[in-house]
């Protein structure tokens, strides 16, 4: 319980990083 939510977030983080870097750049 709950681990699934953390897994989803952990899967989205690496996808969001390049987007954030692109916006920052």
Secondary structure, DSSP 8 states (H G I E B T S, - for coil): --HHHHHHHHHHHHHHHHHHHHHH-
